[in-house]
Amino acid sequence: MWESGRRSGLRASQAYYFRLIHKFMGKSWDRSQSLELLSFILLLVGAALVLLPLAAVFWVSLSPSGVGVKATGLTFGNYQEAWRRGNFLL
């Protein structure tokens, strides 16, 4: 019984994605769909603009040589050193 319910849920989600794809790829395209697609694209661009600098800061923090020098590997040594200097409980 659980297995058949799982299949029906899978079919329902497949139908949802089929309708979603058909909505954006269908022949009828109106202004509201264009605005919805534009909003989605702007949301993705905005998310990238916010997350990329955070990812860059995290990447540099893992670099043993710091900024401006090509890193030879990634390490958590910078974090260990900061905790040691700050007298945090380890």
N, C-alpha and C positions, 0 to 999 in steps of 0.2 A: 504494500500500500504506500509506504513512504517513497519507494522507488518510482512509482507511477506519478506521485505528487511532484517529485523532483523533476521528472521529465516534463510535466505540464508547465512547471515554472520556467524551465529552460526554453520551452517552446514560446511561452509568453514573452520572455525577454528577447528572443530572436525576432518575434513579430514586432516588438517595439523598435528594435534597431532597424528592421526592414522598413518600417513606416518612417522612421527618422531619415534614413538614407533616401527613401523615395521622396520625402518632403523636399530635401535639398537638391536632389538630382532630377526631380520630375520636370515635365515640360511647363507646367503652370508655375510661374514665379511672380509673386506680387511684392509690393513695397514692404509689407510687414516682415516677410521672410528675408528680404535684403537687409533690413535694419537689424533683424535678429542675428544674421550671419556677421554683419559688421560689428555688432556688439560683442559677439563671441571672439572675433579676431582681435578686437581692441583689448578684451579681457586677457587673452593669451599674451599679447605684446606687453601689456602692463605687468602681468605676472613675471614675465621674463626680465623686464627692467628692474623689478624689485629683487628677484632671486639671484640674478647673475652676480651683482656685487657681493652679496652675502657668500655665494659659493667661492668667489675669488678670494675673499678675506679668509675663509676657512682653508682654502688650498694653500695660501701663503703661510698660514699659521702652522701647517704641517711640514713646510719646507725647512730643512735644517740650516740652510744658508741664508735665509731671509729674502728680502725683496731685491730684485734687480740682478740676481745671480742665478744661473740655470741650476735648478735643483737636481741632485743626483738620486734622490730617493725621498720618501715621505716617512716622517717619524713623529711620535708624540712626545719627543724630548723637550720641545718648547713648553708644553703643558706641564710636564714634570718639573722643569726648572722654575716656572712661574709659581707653582704650588710650593716648591721648596723655599723660594725667596719670600713668598707671602706668608710663610709660617702657617699654612692651612693644615688641617688634620689630614693625614694620609692613611 
